Amino acid sequence: MYRSCLLAFSSAVAMFAAAPLQAQEYPVDTVTLVTHSSPGGGSDVFLRELSRYLGPILGATVVVENVTGGSGATAMANLAQSPADGSRLYATTPTFIYTSLLSNPEYSFDDLDPLVNFFIDPEVIFTAASSPYETLEDVIQHARDGRGRWGAANPASLERQSLELLKAETGVNAAVVTHEGGGDLMINVLNGTLEIGVGEIQELKGQLEAGEIRLLASLTSDRIEAYPDVPTVQEAGYDVFVRKFRGLAGPQGLPDDVIAAWERAVPEVLALQEYKAIYEANSLRAEFMPNEEYQAFITEFATETEEFLRSTGVIE
C-alpha cells in the first residue's frame, strides 16, 4: 500500500528578495509556452499572467500558444517533436501524467524533460454553506456508518486520489462519486447529494464570495494564507496532503544554458511584488523547484499516480 502522504518529500520555496531587473542572454529570441488548456482555462490564465513579467527577466519575448485536444496528448506530441533549444516549452500540471497513463498516447510525459516548477495549487475540501457539517470531523463521523458520499470532478484525478487517500487514512467506507467536471460536482454539493467535494481555490472563488460553500479543510502541508481559519487535513489528525503542481517541461535534451537561464529567472519573477500580488490573490503558492528536483518530483508523482490508478482498477 502506498503512502497516504502523497509525494511527501521536501521542496524549498525560493522566494528571494527582488533583484534588479536585468535581462539575461537567453539562447533564442522568442519562447513559446504551450498549454493544452483552452483560452481562459486555468493553465492559459496562469501562463498569460506569467509571460507579462517573465520576458524582461528571461531576456526573450514570451508568447502563449493553445494546443488543445486529447486532454494534453496533442500538446505533448507537439512538444516532443519540437527542437530542444528552449524555444518551445509545455505547461505541466497533473493532467499530463494522468493522460499519459490512461490513454497511452504516442507521446507521453516520458518523452518530455521536466524543466522547473513555479506553483502549487491548493486543493480544499468544501461543503454547502447550508449543510450541517461544520468541520471535517463531522463529515468523517457521518461516514463511519457507511452513509458518506464524497465528490470529485473526474474519475482519474488528483482530487479523487486525495479522497481515496482520506478514506484509507480514516478507515471509513465513503462512496467517492466522480463527475464530468467541476460544475456538476458543485451542483451536487450545493443540493446536498454530496457531503463534500474537493477543488482548487481558484475554481471555487465565485461560490466562496457568494457565501454558498464552506471550506472545511485544506489538503496542503500548512494553512492557506488567504484562509487562515481553515485547518489542514493533517491538523484534523489525518496524514494526507497533495500537491497540484504548475511547471514547465521541454523536449528531451534541453541544453544546460537553457536550464540555467530558467533556474535563474524563476525565483526572480516569483519575487516581483506586482506579480506576487496577482498570484497570491488567486491563492497560488510559489514553490520553485529547480531542474534536478523537479525531475525527481515528476518521477515520484508518476509512480504514485500509476499505483493509485492500478489499485483502484482504473488501469490494469
MARTI-69152 format. One line per 5 residues: number of its first residue (from 1); for each residue x, y, z of N, C-alpha, C. Coordinates in nm, 3 decimals. Example, Ala and Ser with C-alpha at 12.3 -4.5 7.8 and 13.67 -1.06 7.14 Angstrom:
2
1	1.319/-0.569/0.780/1.230/-0.450/0.780/1.320/-0.330/0.780; 1.285/-0.225/0.708/1.367/-0.106/0.714/1.290/0.003/0.787;
This chain:
316
1	0.086/-0.121/0.000/0.000/0.000/0.000/0.089/0.125/0.000; 0.060/0.217/-0.088/0.146/0.333/-0.099/0.111/0.435/0.008; 0.199/0.530/0.022/0.187/0.626/0.132/0.060/0.708/0.122; 0.004/0.743/0.238/-0.112/0.831/0.239/-0.071/0.976/0.226; 0.054/1.003/0.246/0.103/1.139/0.226/0.167/1.145/0.089;
6	0.094/1.199/-0.008/0.134/1.195/-0.148/0.253/1.286/-0.171; 0.361/1.223/-0.221/0.480/1.298/-0.259/0.534/1.381/-0.144; 0.546/1.317/-0.026/0.583/1.393/0.093/0.734/1.403/0.105; 0.799/1.459/0.008/0.939/1.491/0.025/0.953/1.641/0.014; 1.058/1.693/0.076/1.067/1.837/0.094/1.101/1.908/-0.035;
11	1.052/2.033/-0.042/1.084/2.117/-0.159/1.093/2.261/-0.111; 1.210/2.320/-0.122/1.228/2.456/-0.072/1.157/2.555/-0.160; 1.090/2.651/-0.097/1.024/2.758/-0.171/1.121/2.874/-0.182; 1.170/2.900/-0.300/1.274/3.000/-0.319/1.211/3.136/-0.347; 1.182/3.208/-0.243/1.125/3.342/-0.257/1.233/3.442/-0.219;
16	1.324/3.468/-0.310/1.436/3.553/-0.282/1.394/3.700/-0.293; 1.468/3.785/-0.227/1.442/3.928/-0.238/1.458/3.971/-0.384; 1.372/4.062/-0.426/1.372/4.103/-0.567/1.505/4.165/-0.605; 1.566/4.116/-0.709/1.692/4.169/-0.759/1.663/4.270/-0.869; 1.760/4.354/-0.902/1.738/4.448/-1.012/1.703/4.372/-1.140;
21	1.610/4.425/-1.215/1.568/4.359/-1.337/1.676/4.372/-1.442; 1.740/4.261/-1.473/1.848/4.258/-1.569/1.825/4.143/-1.664; 1.799/4.174/-1.789/1.769/4.069/-1.885/1.890/3.978/-1.904; 1.865/3.849/-1.913/1.969/3.753/-1.941/1.992/3.745/-2.092; 2.095/3.671/-2.129/2.119/3.640/-2.269/2.060/3.502/-2.296;
26	1.930/3.497/-2.324/1.866/3.368/-2.347/1.905/3.319/-2.486; 1.918/3.187/-2.505/1.968/3.134/-2.633/1.883/3.166/-2.756; 1.753/3.191/-2.738/1.667/3.224/-2.852/1.591/3.353/-2.822; 1.541/3.417/-2.926/1.474/3.546/-2.910/1.330/3.533/-2.859; 1.261/3.424/-2.897/1.120/3.407/-2.861/1.098/3.271/-2.797;
31	1.026/3.271/-2.686/0.989/3.148/-2.617/0.838/3.132/-2.625; 0.793/3.017/-2.675/0.651/2.987/-2.682/0.616/2.889/-2.571; 0.525/2.932/-2.485/0.476/2.847/-2.377/0.346/2.783/-2.423; 0.347/2.653/-2.438/0.233/2.578/-2.493/0.149/2.523/-2.380; 0.018/2.537/-2.391/-0.075/2.478/-2.295/-0.182/2.397/-2.367;
36	-0.224/2.288/-2.302/-0.336/2.211/-2.357/-0.469/2.275/-2.320; -0.465/2.375/-2.235/-0.585/2.443/-2.189/-0.642/2.535/-2.297; -0.773/2.544/-2.304/-0.838/2.639/-2.394/-0.818/2.781/-2.342; -0.833/2.882/-2.429/-0.824/3.021/-2.382/-0.920/3.046/-2.266; -0.867/3.103/-2.158/-0.947/3.129/-2.040/-0.941/3.019/-1.937;
41	-0.883/2.904/-1.972/-0.868/2.795/-1.877/-0.758/2.824/-1.777; -0.747/2.737/-1.675/-0.654/2.762/-1.566/-0.510/2.781/-1.611; -0.458/2.688/-1.691/-0.319/2.699/-1.736/-0.299/2.816/-1.831; -0.399/2.843/-1.913/-0.390/2.956/-2.006/-0.378/3.087/-1.930; -0.461/3.107/-1.829/-0.457/3.231/-1.749/-0.324/3.241/-1.676;
46	-0.280/3.130/-1.617/-0.153/3.128/-1.545/-0.038/3.171/-1.636; -0.031/3.115/-1.757/0.079/3.145/-1.847/0.075/3.289/-1.898; -0.045/3.338/-1.927/-0.054/3.474/-1.982/-0.017/3.579/-1.876; -0.055/3.555/-1.752/-0.012/3.645/-1.644/0.139/3.637/-1.627; 0.191/3.514/-1.625/0.334/3.494/-1.607/0.416/3.560/-1.717;
51	0.372/3.546/-1.842/0.452/3.594/-1.955/0.473/3.745/-1.950; 0.380/3.818/-1.891/0.392/3.963/-1.881/0.516/4.004/-1.802; 0.551/3.925/-1.703/0.661/3.959/-1.613/0.789/3.882/-1.644; 0.774/3.770/-1.709/0.888/3.681/-1.732/0.981/3.729/-1.841; 0.925/3.782/-1.950/1.006/3.818/-2.065/1.126/3.907/-2.033;
56	1.105/4.020/-1.966/1.218/4.109/-1.936/1.327/4.043/-1.852; 1.288/3.953/-1.763/1.387/3.886/-1.678/1.460/3.777/-1.755; 1.386/3.701/-1.835/1.445/3.591/-1.910/1.532/3.642/-2.024; 1.499/3.760/-2.076/1.573/3.813/-2.189/1.523/3.762/-2.322; 1.392/3.738/-2.331/1.331/3.688/-2.455/1.186/3.732/-2.459;
61	1.129/3.735/-2.578/0.986/3.758/-2.592/0.914/3.628/-2.557; 0.813/3.635/-2.469/0.741/3.515/-2.425/0.598/3.523/-2.474; 0.555/3.421/-2.550/0.419/3.415/-2.603/0.354/3.284/-2.559; 0.222/3.280/-2.563/0.145/3.163/-2.520/0.071/3.107/-2.641; 0.072/2.975/-2.653/0.002/2.907/-2.762/-0.086/2.796/-2.706;
66	-0.212/2.792/-2.747/-0.305/2.689/-2.705/-0.304/2.575/-2.806; -0.263/2.457/-2.762/-0.264/2.337/-2.845/-0.356/2.237/-2.777; -0.483/2.242/-2.812/-0.583/2.163/-2.742/-0.602/2.027/-2.809; -0.670/1.939/-2.736/-0.704/1.807/-2.791/-0.642/1.694/-2.712; -0.723/1.591/-2.688/-0.672/1.470/-2.625/-0.630/1.488/-2.481;
71	-0.687/1.586/-2.412/-0.653/1.611/-2.271/-0.502/1.626/-2.251; -0.439/1.694/-2.344/-0.295/1.718/-2.335/-0.213/1.633/-2.429; -0.271/1.526/-2.487/-0.195/1.437/-2.575/-0.142/1.512/-2.698; -0.224/1.599/-2.756/-0.182/1.673/-2.875/-0.067/1.767/-2.841; -0.077/1.835/-2.728/0.029/1.928/-2.686/0.159/1.853/-2.656;
76	0.149/1.738/-2.592/0.270/1.660/-2.562/0.339/1.614/-2.690; 0.260/1.570/-2.789/0.317/1.529/-2.917/0.385/1.647/-2.985; 0.321/1.762/-2.979/0.377/1.883/-3.039/0.512/1.916/-2.978; 0.520/1.911/-2.846/0.644/1.947/-2.778/0.752/1.842/-2.799; 0.714/1.715/-2.792/0.813/1.608/-2.804/0.886/1.614/-2.938;
81	0.821/1.670/-3.040/0.879/1.677/-3.174/0.938/1.814/-3.205; 0.942/1.902/-3.107/0.996/2.036/-3.126/1.146/2.036/-3.100; 1.217/2.136/-3.150/1.362/2.145/-3.124/1.389/2.167/-2.975; 1.493/2.103/-2.925/1.528/2.114/-2.783/1.625/2.230/-2.762; 1.578/2.350/-2.795/1.663/2.468/-2.786/1.607/2.573/-2.691;
86	1.500/2.538/-2.618/1.440/2.633/-2.525/1.337/2.725/-2.588; 1.305/2.702/-2.715/1.211/2.792/-2.783/1.066/2.752/-2.761; 1.039/2.624/-2.729/0.903/2.578/-2.705/0.902/2.493/-2.578; 0.813/2.531/-2.486/0.802/2.460/-2.358/0.655/2.436/-2.328; 0.629/2.335/-2.249/0.492/2.290/-2.220/0.457/2.315/-2.075;
91	0.338/2.370/-2.051/0.291/2.395/-1.914/0.243/2.266/-1.852; 0.312/2.219/-1.751/0.282/2.091/-1.688/0.189/2.107/-1.568; 0.092/2.017/-1.560/0.005/2.001/-1.444/-0.014/1.850/-1.428; -0.081/1.804/-1.322/-0.105/1.659/-1.311/-0.173/1.597/-1.431; -0.244/1.678/-1.511/-0.314/1.625/-1.628/-0.220/1.550/-1.722;
96	-0.097/1.600/-1.740/-0.011/1.536/-1.839/0.037/1.399/-1.791; 0.035/1.376/-1.661/0.066/1.242/-1.608/-0.056/1.151/-1.624; -0.172/1.199/-1.583/-0.294/1.118/-1.593/-0.325/1.080/-1.738; -0.315/1.176/-1.829/-0.342/1.147/-1.970/-0.246/1.041/-2.023; -0.120/1.052/-1.987/-0.020/0.955/-2.033/-0.052/0.814/-1.985;
101	-0.095/0.802/-1.860/-0.120/0.671/-1.802/-0.253/0.612/-1.846; -0.351/0.699/-1.870/-0.485/0.650/-1.901/-0.507/0.618/-2.048; -0.448/0.697/-2.137/-0.481/0.681/-2.278/-0.366/0.627/-2.363; -0.251/0.608/-2.302/-0.135/0.552/-2.373/-0.112/0.622/-2.506; -0.092/0.754/-2.505/-0.073/0.827/-2.630/0.062/0.795/-2.694;
106	0.077/0.832/-2.820/0.203/0.807/-2.891/0.320/0.875/-2.820; 0.296/0.996/-2.770/0.397/1.069/-2.693/0.340/1.097/-2.554; 0.419/1.069/-2.452/0.370/1.084/-2.315/0.467/1.170/-2.235; 0.442/1.179/-2.105/0.530/1.258/-2.019/0.674/1.207/-2.023; 0.693/1.079/-2.050/0.828/1.023/-2.059/0.907/1.078/-2.177;
111	0.837/1.136/-2.275/0.903/1.191/-2.392/0.939/1.339/-2.375; 0.911/1.392/-2.258/0.943/1.531/-2.227/1.038/1.536/-2.108; 1.115/1.643/-2.099/1.204/1.664/-1.985/1.145/1.771/-1.894; 1.109/1.737/-1.768/1.066/1.840/-1.674/1.175/1.947/-1.660; 1.134/2.071/-1.657/1.230/2.182/-1.652/1.235/2.244/-1.513;
116	1.130/2.316/-1.474/1.123/2.380/-1.343/0.976/2.383/-1.299; 0.954/2.404/-1.171/0.817/2.424/-1.121/0.803/2.565/-1.065; 0.683/2.622/-1.084/0.651/2.755/-1.034/0.563/2.751/-0.909; 0.449/2.681/-0.919/0.345/2.693/-0.818/0.289/2.558/-0.776; 0.226/2.562/-0.661/0.137/2.456/-0.616/-0.001/2.518/-0.601;
121	-0.102/2.455/-0.661/-0.241/2.499/-0.648/-0.302/2.432/-0.526; -0.342/2.507/-0.425/-0.401/2.443/-0.307/-0.534/2.376/-0.338; -0.549/2.253/-0.294/-0.675/2.180/-0.302/-0.744/2.188/-0.166; -0.876/2.206/-0.168/-0.952/2.219/-0.043/-1.073/2.128/-0.044; -1.119/2.094/0.074/-1.242/2.017/0.092/-1.351/2.115/0.133;
126	-1.464/2.111/0.063/-1.570/2.208/0.088/-1.705/2.138/0.100; -1.798/2.209/0.161/-1.936/2.162/0.174/-2.029/2.278/0.147; -2.157/2.251/0.133/-2.255/2.358/0.114/-2.266/2.440/0.243; -2.283/2.569/0.228/-2.298/2.655/0.345/-2.420/2.616/0.428; -2.518/2.555/0.363/-2.642/2.515/0.432/-2.632/2.376/0.496;
131	-2.520/2.307/0.477/-2.507/2.171/0.529/-2.487/2.173/0.680; -2.510/2.061/0.748/-2.491/2.055/0.893/-2.346/2.035/0.933; -2.254/2.023/0.836/-2.116/1.988/0.868/-2.032/2.114/0.888; -1.987/2.131/1.011/-1.906/2.247/1.044/-1.757/2.219/1.037; -1.719/2.092/1.048/-1.578/2.054/1.047/-1.561/1.928/0.962;
136	-1.437/1.900/0.926/-1.408/1.776/0.854/-1.443/1.656/0.941; -1.420/1.665/1.070/-1.451/1.553/1.159/-1.600/1.521/1.159; -1.684/1.623/1.145/-1.829/1.597/1.133/-1.858/1.507/1.013; -1.789/1.533/0.903/-1.809/1.454/0.781/-1.757/1.312/0.801; -1.642/1.299/0.864/-1.584/1.166/0.888/-1.677/1.084/0.977;
141	-1.728/1.145/1.082/-1.818/1.071/1.173/-1.945/1.028/1.102; -1.997/1.112/1.014/-2.116/1.076/0.938/-2.088/0.957/0.848; -1.965/0.948/0.797/-1.930/0.841/0.705/-1.899/0.709/0.776; -1.882/0.711/0.906/-1.840/0.589/0.976/-1.947/0.480/0.972; -2.070/0.518/0.950/-2.175/0.416/0.940/-2.206/0.382/0.794;
146	-2.116/0.424/0.701/-2.133/0.388/0.561/-2.221/0.481/0.481; -2.260/0.595/0.539/-2.352/0.685/0.470/-2.281/0.794/0.390; -2.149/0.799/0.397/-2.076/0.908/0.335/-2.079/0.907/0.183; -2.100/1.023/0.123/-2.093/1.041/-0.023/-2.008/1.165/-0.049; -1.890/1.140/-0.105/-1.794/1.247/-0.130/-1.775/1.262/-0.281;
151	-1.741/1.385/-0.326/-1.736/1.409/-0.470/-1.604/1.463/-0.521; -1.566/1.416/-0.640/-1.451/1.468/-0.714/-1.495/1.494/-0.857; -1.424/1.583/-0.927/-1.469/1.624/-1.060/-1.453/1.513/-1.163; -1.345/1.437/-1.158/-1.318/1.338/-1.263/-1.279/1.205/-1.202; -1.307/1.094/-1.273/-1.275/0.961/-1.219/-1.127/0.941/-1.191;
156	-1.043/0.987/-1.281/-0.899/0.971/-1.264/-0.838/1.110/-1.248; -0.827/1.154/-1.125/-0.779/1.289/-1.100/-0.712/1.294/-0.964; -0.632/1.398/-0.946/-0.568/1.418/-0.816/-0.674/1.439/-0.708; -0.787/1.501/-0.745/-0.893/1.524/-0.647/-0.952/1.392/-0.598; -0.978/1.301/-0.690/-1.028/1.172/-0.647/-0.922/1.099/-0.564;
161	-0.799/1.108/-0.608/-0.691/1.042/-0.537/-0.685/1.090/-0.392; -0.704/1.220/-0.372/-0.697/1.274/-0.236/-0.808/1.216/-0.148; -0.927/1.197/-0.206/-1.037/1.140/-0.127/-1.015/0.992/-0.097; -0.957/0.920/-0.192/-0.926/0.779/-0.167/-0.820/0.768/-0.057; -0.723/0.858/-0.057/-0.623/0.860/0.049/-0.687/0.892/0.183;
166	-0.782/0.985/0.184/-0.851/1.020/0.309/-0.933/0.903/0.360; -0.999/0.831/0.270/-1.073/0.711/0.311/-0.980/0.610/0.376; -0.865/0.586/0.314/-0.770/0.488/0.368/-0.717/0.533/0.504; -0.692/0.660/0.519/-0.636/0.712/0.644/-0.738/0.708/0.757; -0.864/0.735/0.726/-0.967/0.741/0.830/-1.033/0.606/0.855;
171	-1.022/0.515/0.758/-1.085/0.384/0.774/-1.234/0.384/0.747; -1.287/0.491/0.686/-1.431/0.494/0.656/-1.454/0.440/0.516; -1.578/0.403/0.488/-1.611/0.344/0.358/-1.704/0.435/0.279; -1.667/0.562/0.271/-1.749/0.658/0.197/-1.745/0.628/0.048; -1.855/0.653/-0.020/-1.858/0.641/-0.167/-1.798/0.767/-0.226;
176	-1.703/0.751/-0.317/-1.645/0.866/-0.387/-1.712/0.874/-0.524; -1.791/0.978/-0.544/-1.869/0.995/-0.666/-1.795/1.090/-0.759; -1.769/1.046/-0.882/-1.697/1.131/-0.977/-1.793/1.190/-1.080; -1.749/1.295/-1.145/-1.833/1.372/-1.236/-1.758/1.403/-1.365; -1.828/1.464/-1.459/-1.765/1.504/-1.585/-1.689/1.635/-1.573;
181	-1.716/1.708/-1.468/-1.647/1.836/-1.449/-1.685/1.899/-1.317; -1.619/2.012/-1.288/-1.641/2.079/-1.161/-1.781/2.136/-1.144; -1.847/2.172/-1.256/-1.981/2.228/-1.246/-2.081/2.129/-1.191; -2.079/2.006/-1.243/-2.170/1.901/-1.194/-2.141/1.869/-1.048; -2.014/1.864/-1.014/-1.976/1.839/-0.874/-2.034/1.946/-0.783;
186	-2.019/2.072/-0.822/-2.068/2.180/-0.738/-2.219/2.172/-0.718; -2.292/2.140/-0.823/-2.438/2.128/-0.812/-2.475/2.024/-0.706; -2.408/1.910/-0.708/-2.442/1.802/-0.616/-2.398/1.830/-0.473; -2.296/1.913/-0.455/-2.262/1.956/-0.319/-2.365/2.056/-0.270; -2.402/2.152/-0.354/-2.495/2.256/-0.311/-2.635/2.202/-0.282;
191	-2.676/2.096/-0.356/-2.812/2.043/-0.330/-2.814/1.934/-0.223; -2.696/1.907/-0.164/-2.692/1.812/-0.054/-2.678/1.667/-0.093; -2.668/1.638/-0.223/-2.647/1.499/-0.265/-2.514/1.447/-0.214; -2.413/1.534/-0.210/-2.281/1.500/-0.159/-2.252/1.582/-0.033; -2.187/1.517/0.063/-2.148/1.592/0.183/-2.034/1.689/0.154;
196	-1.938/1.643/0.076/-1.820/1.726/0.048/-1.776/1.710/-0.097; -1.698/1.806/-0.142/-1.629/1.799/-0.270/-1.487/1.846/-0.250; -1.404/1.822/-0.351/-1.265/1.868/-0.349/-1.242/1.955/-0.471; -1.173/2.066/-0.454/-1.145/2.153/-0.568/-1.035/2.252/-0.536; -1.000/2.332/-0.637/-0.899/2.436/-0.621/-0.967/2.567/-0.580;
201	-0.895/2.645/-0.502/-0.946/2.774/-0.458/-0.990/2.860/-0.577; -0.909/2.864/-0.683/-0.943/2.947/-0.799/-1.079/2.910/-0.856; -1.108/2.779/-0.862/-1.234/2.733/-0.919/-1.353/2.764/-0.829; -1.329/2.780/-0.700/-1.438/2.794/-0.603/-1.464/2.939/-0.562; -1.386/3.034/-0.616/-1.394/3.171/-0.565/-1.533/3.230/-0.577;
206	-1.603/3.202/-0.688/-1.737/3.258/-0.707/-1.832/3.213/-0.597; -1.832/3.083/-0.569/-1.922/3.030/-0.465/-1.879/3.073/-0.325; -1.749/3.087/-0.304/-1.700/3.134/-0.174/-1.744/3.279/-0.150; -1.726/3.362/-0.252/-1.762/3.504/-0.238/-1.913/3.521/-0.223; -1.990/3.431/-0.282/-2.136/3.437/-0.271/-2.186/3.375/-0.141;
211	-2.098/3.315/-0.063/-2.138/3.252/0.062/-2.214/3.122/0.044; -2.196/3.057/-0.070/-2.271/2.934/-0.099/-2.203/2.808/-0.046; -2.072/2.815/-0.025/-2.000/2.699/0.026/-1.916/2.737/0.147; -1.878/2.634/0.222/-1.795/2.650/0.341/-1.672/2.561/0.325; -1.554/2.616/0.351/-1.432/2.537/0.346/-1.414/2.464/0.479;
216	-1.390/2.333/0.470/-1.373/2.252/0.590/-1.226/2.225/0.621; -1.146/2.208/0.518/-1.004/2.178/0.539/-0.929/2.196/0.409; -0.799/2.217/0.420/-0.713/2.223/0.302/-0.627/2.097/0.296; -0.597/2.056/0.175/-0.512/1.939/0.153/-0.368/1.983/0.130; -0.327/2.085/0.205/-0.194/2.142/0.195/-0.114/2.107/0.320;
221	0.017/2.128/0.314/0.101/2.095/0.428/0.089/2.198/0.540; 0.047/2.320/0.507/0.017/2.420/0.610/-0.100/2.506/0.562; -0.149/2.591/0.647/-0.272/2.665/0.615/-0.253/2.762/0.499; -0.360/2.783/0.425/-0.358/2.877/0.313/-0.364/3.019/0.369; -0.272/3.102/0.326/-0.258/3.236/0.384/-0.387/3.316/0.376;
226	-0.457/3.307/0.265/-0.579/3.386/0.247/-0.696/3.332/0.330; -0.683/3.209/0.381/-0.791/3.148/0.460/-0.731/3.090/0.588; -0.683/3.177/0.675/-0.609/3.130/0.793/-0.694/3.052/0.893; -0.826/3.064/0.885/-0.913/2.991/0.978/-0.946/2.849/0.931; -0.902/2.814/0.811/-0.932/2.681/0.757/-0.816/2.588/0.792;
231	-0.840/2.485/0.875/-0.732/2.395/0.914/-0.691/2.302/0.800; -0.575/2.246/0.809/-0.534/2.144/0.714/-0.593/2.010/0.755; -0.597/1.916/0.662/-0.642/1.780/0.694/-0.548/1.718/0.797; -0.420/1.749/0.787/-0.325/1.697/0.884/-0.355/1.748/1.024; -0.394/1.875/1.034/-0.430/1.930/1.166/-0.552/1.861/1.224;
236	-0.638/1.810/1.135/-0.755/1.735/1.181/-0.718/1.595/1.227; -0.591/1.557/1.210/-0.544/1.429/1.260/-0.527/1.321/1.154; -0.536/1.359/1.025/-0.526/1.260/0.917/-0.410/1.299/0.826; -0.315/1.210/0.811/-0.190/1.242/0.744/-0.204/1.234/0.593; -0.273/1.331/0.537/-0.297/1.336/0.393/-0.276/1.479/0.344;
241	-0.193/1.494/0.243/-0.189/1.620/0.168/-0.143/1.590/0.026; -0.180/1.676/-0.066/-0.144/1.658/-0.206/-0.087/1.789/-0.261; -0.015/1.777/-0.372/0.049/1.894/-0.431/0.015/1.898/-0.579; -0.070/1.991/-0.616/-0.107/2.008/-0.757/-0.013/2.112/-0.818; 0.079/2.065/-0.900/0.189/2.147/-0.946/0.155/2.224/-1.074;
246	0.229/2.333/-1.094/0.226/2.408/-1.220/0.370/2.440/-1.256; 0.420/2.374/-1.361/0.558/2.395/-1.401/0.572/2.395/-1.552; 0.693/2.364/-1.597/0.723/2.360/-1.740/0.804/2.235/-1.772; 0.789/2.185/-1.894/0.872/2.078/-1.947/0.907/2.112/-2.091; 1.011/2.047/-2.143/1.051/2.071/-2.280/1.082/1.942/-2.351;
251	1.119/1.951/-2.477/1.163/1.832/-2.548/1.285/1.771/-2.478; 1.307/1.644/-2.495/1.422/1.579/-2.433/1.552/1.639/-2.485; 1.646/1.654/-2.393/1.778/1.704/-2.430/1.793/1.854/-2.422; 1.718/1.920/-2.335/1.735/2.065/-2.319/1.879/2.095/-2.278; 1.943/2.193/-2.342/2.083/2.223/-2.311/2.099/2.289/-2.175;
256	2.220/2.280/-2.122/2.248/2.332/-1.988/2.223/2.481/-1.977; 2.252/2.558/-2.083/2.233/2.703/-2.072/2.087/2.741/-2.064; 1.999/2.663/-2.128/1.855/2.687/-2.117/1.808/2.657/-1.974; 1.850/2.544/-1.922/1.812/2.507/-1.785/1.860/2.611/-1.686; 1.984/2.653/-1.700/2.040/2.753/-1.609/1.965/2.885/-1.617;
261	1.926/2.924/-1.737/1.853/3.050/-1.754/1.720/3.047/-1.678; 1.649/2.936/-1.686/1.521/2.925/-1.615/1.542/2.915/-1.465; 1.646/2.849/-1.423/1.671/2.840/-1.278/1.707/2.976/-1.219; 1.764/3.064/-1.299/1.790/3.200/-1.252/1.664/3.286/-1.256; 1.585/3.270/-1.363/1.473/3.361/-1.385/1.354/3.335/-1.294;
266	1.324/3.208/-1.265/1.201/3.177/-1.192/1.198/3.238/-1.051; 1.302/3.220/-0.969/1.296/3.284/-0.837/1.281/3.435/-0.845; 1.342/3.495/-0.948/1.334/3.640/-0.962/1.194/3.686/-0.998; 1.128/3.616/-1.091/0.994/3.658/-1.130/0.895/3.632/-1.016; 0.914/3.525/-0.941/0.824/3.497/-0.829/0.837/3.600/-0.717;
271	0.952/3.666/-0.709/0.974/3.766/-0.604/0.925/3.905/-0.642; 0.887/3.926/-0.769/0.836/4.057/-0.809/0.708/4.090/-0.734; 0.706/4.203/-0.666/0.592/4.235/-0.580/0.462/4.249/-0.659; 0.468/4.307/-0.779/0.347/4.324/-0.859/0.290/4.189/-0.901; 0.377/4.100/-0.943/0.331/3.967/-0.983/0.287/3.885/-0.862;
276	0.360/3.899/-0.754/0.325/3.827/-0.631/0.184/3.861/-0.585; 0.148/3.989/-0.595/0.014/4.030/-0.554/-0.093/3.961/-0.639; -0.063/3.938/-0.767/-0.160/3.873/-0.856/-0.175/3.726/-0.821; -0.063/3.653/-0.809/-0.078/3.510/-0.788/-0.124/3.476/-0.646; -0.088/3.559/-0.550/-0.137/3.533/-0.414/-0.286/3.562/-0.403;
281	-0.336/3.657/-0.481/-0.481/3.683/-0.482/-0.558/3.564/-0.533; -0.494/3.481/-0.616/-0.556/3.359/-0.666/-0.519/3.236/-0.583; -0.458/3.261/-0.467/-0.418/3.154/-0.374/-0.321/3.054/-0.435; -0.244/3.097/-0.536/-0.136/3.014/-0.586/-0.018/3.025/-0.490; 0.046/2.913/-0.463/0.161/2.912/-0.373/0.289/2.899/-0.455;
286	0.375/2.997/-0.441/0.504/2.987/-0.508/0.582/2.870/-0.450; 0.623/2.780/-0.535/0.704/2.666/-0.491/0.801/2.631/-0.603; 0.906/2.708/-0.609/1.009/2.689/-0.711/1.083/2.557/-0.688; 1.092/2.476/-0.793/1.176/2.357/-0.791/1.271/2.368/-0.907; 1.401/2.368/-0.881/1.497/2.368/-0.992/1.492/2.237/-1.068;
291	1.567/2.231/-1.176/1.554/2.121/-1.271/1.570/1.983/-1.209; 1.676/1.960/-1.138/1.701/1.826/-1.084/1.592/1.785/-0.986; 1.551/1.877/-0.902/1.446/1.846/-0.804/1.312/1.822/-0.872; 1.282/1.904/-0.974/1.154/1.888/-1.042/1.147/1.755/-1.117; 1.258/1.713/-1.176/1.260/1.583/-1.243/1.230/1.471/-1.145;
296	1.292/1.476/-1.026/1.266/1.374/-0.924/1.121/1.379/-0.877; 1.067/1.500/-0.863/0.928/1.518/-0.821/0.832/1.454/-0.921; 0.852/1.480/-1.050/0.763/1.425/-1.153/0.774/1.274/-1.157; 0.893/1.220/-1.144/0.911/1.075/-1.142/0.833/1.013/-1.026; 0.844/1.072/-0.909/0.773/1.022/-0.791/0.623/1.036/-0.807;
301	0.581/1.151/-0.859/0.437/1.175/-0.879/0.380/1.072/-0.976; 0.450/1.046/-1.086/0.402/0.950/-1.185/0.395/0.809/-1.127; 0.494/0.772/-1.048/0.495/0.639/-0.987/0.377/0.620/-0.893; 0.353/0.718/-0.809/0.243/0.706/-0.713/0.107/0.715/-0.782; 0.098/0.795/-0.887/-0.028/0.804/-0.961/-0.059/0.671/-1.029;
306	0.041/0.609/-1.088/0.019/0.479/-1.151/-0.024/0.375/-1.048; 0.037/0.376/-0.931/-0.004/0.284/-0.824/-0.150/0.307/-0.784; -0.187/0.434/-0.775/-0.326/0.466/-0.740/-0.423/0.416/-0.847; -0.392/0.442/-0.974/-0.483/0.401/-1.081/-0.495/0.249/-1.089; -0.386/0.177/-1.061/-0.394/0.030/-1.061/-0.471/-0.021/-0.939;
311	-0.448/0.039/-0.825/-0.513/-0.008/-0.702/-0.663/0.015/-0.704; -0.707/0.116/-0.779/-0.850/0.145/-0.788/-0.914/0.083/-0.912; -0.836/0.006/-0.988/-0.891/-0.066/-1.104/-0.914/0.020/-1.226; -0.861/0.142/-1.227/-0.880/0.228/-1.343/-0.796/0.179/-1.461; -0.673/0.131/-1.431/-0.591/0.068/-1.532/-0.546/-0.067/-1.480;
316	-0.508/-0.155/-1.569/-0.464/-0.290/-1.529/-0.312/-0.298/-1.526;
